[in-house]
Amino acid sequence: FGKTLRAARKAYLDFVARGLPEGSRPELVGGGLIRSAGGWEAVKALRHSGMRVMGDERILGSGEFVESVLSHAREQYEKKTLARRSSIGLDTVIGQVAVQLGVDPARIGSAGRQRALARARSLVCALAMDRLGMNGRELARRLNLSASAVCKLAQRGRTDELNETSGAAIFKLQR
């Protein structure tokens, strides 16, 4: 709506004000399966024909899109619950990442700007958040960092080539 926050807000408010006289529009009401399939009658017809269409009112889009979003969410949930049920915790992740990068595990939670140490911290943050389901605040407390630093490190760690191999190696221990 605009290049600056102020301009975007003004343009958005103008847009909404111009649309108010139109009132409620049926094509914009509802969502998920019902709207993407063409309404309730279409959904009933699909059910009677035996064809199954994936839908979730929380997710707008085609059945295929809804299926992919739910599938991804299911995978993430399974990874996190599997890790929580195992004996793998933050200390294990720190230890394994430290071994792979040749750094002292005790230094990962301390101040220091060496490249290997920074890389180890970013991998630990990414793995702990994505695989262990830890939140940024909890991880920040454990690593003596700020929550925003943890989130930035996790983002960097997710793009590190070692993320998948480290994660696979560490979490293979749980099986």
Phi and psi in degrees as a GROMACS rama.xvg file:
@    title "Ramachandran Plot"
@    xaxis  label "Phi"
@    yaxis  label "Psi"
@TYPE xy
-179.263  165.14  GLY-2
-81.2318  -27.9029  LYS-3
-113.378  160.885  THR-4
-59.8812  -43.8127  LEU-5
-62.7022  -46.6355  ARG-6
-65.4464  -39.5692  ALA-7
-64.6576  -43.2685  ALA-8
-61.966  -44.441  ARG-9
-63.4953  -45.6241  LYS-10
-63.9532  -38.5553  ALA-11
-65.9765  -45.3669  TYR-12
-61.6454  -39.3717  LEU-13
-62.5  -42.4585  ASP-14
-60.4373  -46.5632  PHE-15
-64.3836  -43.128  VAL-16
-61.6096  -39.1354  ALA-17
-67.1283  -29.2095  ARG-18
-85.8925  -18.7126  GLY-19
-55.7597  -42.7553  LEU-20
-61.2808  -22.278  PRO-21
-71.0636  -21.1691  GLU-22
70.0378  -157.065  GLY-23
-78.1998  127.853  SER-24
-108.19  123.488  ARG-25
-59.4341  -31.4751  PRO-26
-73.0859  -11.1863  GLU-27
-107.817  2.62788  LEU-28
-99.6031  142.438  VAL-29
86.1984  -172.763  GLY-30
177.813  -176.617  GLY-31
62.5875  -138.091  GLY-32
-58.1295  -46.6639  LEU-33
-60.9656  -48.9163  ILE-34
-69.5728  -44.6737  ARG-35
-67.8742  -26.3687  SER-36
-84.4488  -13.4192  ALA-37
106.026  18.2725  GLY-38
108.094  174.546  GLY-39
-61.7096  -39.7375  TRP-40
-61.2773  -41.5188  GLU-41
-65.1946  -38.8095  ALA-42
-64.5926  -43.6145  VAL-43
-61.6682  -42.1091  LYS-44
-63.0013  -40.3897  ALA-45
-63.3352  -41.0988  LEU-46
-64.7495  -42.1459  ARG-47
-66.3692  -30.5132  HIS-48
-79.6249  -7.43384  SER-49
88.0617  -1.59857  GLY-50
-82.1695  131.379  MET-51
-100.41  132.595  ARG-52
-122.55  130.352  VAL-53
-76.7254  134.184  MET-54
-150.897  150.864  GLY-55
-154.517  119.189  ASP-56
-64.2649  -13.3895  GLU-57
-80.2515  -16.7483  ARG-58
-121.557  119.561  ILE-59
-87.7696  135.324  LEU-60
146.453  -179.564  GLY-61
-68.3012  164.9  SER-62
-58.2143  -38.1484  GLY-63
-64.335  -42.4143  GLU-64
-65.2718  -45.7116  PHE-65
-58.5274  -44.2432  VAL-66
-59.1445  -43.8061  GLU-67
-67.4355  -39.6548  SER-68
-64.5033  -46.3978  VAL-69
-66.1496  -36.1533  LEU-70
-64.5155  -44.1904  SER-71
-63.0628  -43.7593  HIS-72
-62.419  -40.0557  ALA-73
-62.8975  -43.8316  ARG-74
-60.918  -45.6993  GLU-75
-62.2568  -42.4374  GLN-76
-62.6109  -43.5988  TYR-77
-64.2387  -40.2904  GLU-78
-59.3318  -47.0064  LYS-79
-67.6557  -41.6313  LYS-80
-70.2008  -34.3894  THR-81
-63.8442  -43.8365  LEU-82
-65.5316  -39.343  ALA-83
-66.8746  -33.6114  ARG-84
-76.8224  -18.853  ARG-85
-86.7654  -178.962  SER-86
-88.5482  3.51498  SER-87
-80.2363  127.254  ILE-88
-131.546  -171.464  GLY-89
-60.0434  -39.5161  LEU-90
-62.1186  -38.1895  ASP-91
-65.3404  -44.4144  THR-92
-61.6935  -46.6981  VAL-93
-59.2144  -46.8873  ILE-94
-60.9299  -45.4922  GLY-95
-68.3183  -41.6243  GLN-96
-64.7165  -40.971  VAL-97
-60.6972  -42.648  ALA-98
-62.7544  -46.1643  VAL-99
-63.2796  -34.2595  GLN-100
-101.285  -0.76059  LEU-101
68.4957  39.4782  GLY-102
-119.581  160.703  VAL-103
-75.5667  123.547  ASP-104
-55.9826  -33.8762  PRO-105
-66.5075  -24.8369  ALA-106
-81.3876  -15.4998  ARG-107
-64.1454  -32.9212  ILE-108
-95.3716  14.2785  GLY-109
-121.157  170.968  SER-110
-68.4804  146.9  ALA-111
159.899  142.638  GLY-112
-120.138  16.8221  ARG-113
-63.6146  146.309  GLN-114
-55.6169  -48.3577  ARG-115
-64.3851  -37.1018  ALA-116
-67.4797  -43.3647  LEU-117
-64.0121  -39.96  ALA-118
-65.8089  -41.4561  ARG-119
-61.7498  -44.3311  ALA-120
-60.3613  -42.9328  ARG-121
-65.9505  -39.3889  SER-122
-66.7844  -42.0948  LEU-123
-61.2305  -44.4322  VAL-124
-63.0555  -45.0313  CYS-125
-63.5486  -47.4082  ALA-126
-67.1514  -40.9841  LEU-127
-65.7963  -39.3832  ALA-128
-75.2419  -45.0288  MET-129
-81.7819  -36.3067  ASP-130
-100.089  -34.7011  ARG-131
-94.252  -12.8985  LEU-132
74.5825  20.5878  GLY-133
-74.9487  147.873  MET-134
-93.0299  165.02  ASN-135
-60.4617  -39.5384  GLY-136
-66.307  -43.5661  ARG-137
-63.7525  -43.9344  GLU-138
-67.0521  -38.7361  LEU-139
-60.2166  -43.3135  ALA-140
-62.4292  -42.7649  ARG-141
-70.4449  -30.8643  ARG-142
-101.862  5.68  LEU-143
57.6173  45.3971  ASN-144
-128.028  170.268  LEU-145
-83.2872  157.541  SER-146
-62.2971  -37.7788  ALA-147
-67.6666  -36.4077  SER-148
-64.157  -40.2937  ALA-149
-61.5707  -44.2508  VAL-150
-64.7453  -40.738  CYS-151
-65.5742  -42.9147  LYS-152
-63.4276  -41.5191  LEU-153
-62.0871  -41.2695  ALA-154
-61.191  -43.3232  GLN-155
-66.2441  -40.5163  ARG-156
-65.0598  -30.9721  GLY-157
-66.6481  -26.0129  ARG-158
-94.0068  -4.94011  THR-159
-72.2488  136.376  ASP-160
-61.7561  -25.3784  GLU-161
-78.1655  -12.1661  LEU-162
-55.5  -52.5053  ASN-163
-68.2814  -44.1494  GLU-164
-68.8126  -40.8187  THR-165
-64.0009  -47.1134  SER-166
-59.6574  -44.2552  GLY-167
-63.8732  -43.3741  ALA-168
-66.0693  -44.4651  ALA-169
-67.7836  -46.1369  ILE-170
-84.0135  -6.62528  PHE-171
-71.2579  -26.1562  LYS-172
-60.3263  -25.8247  LEU-173
-79.2682  -15.5412  GLN-174
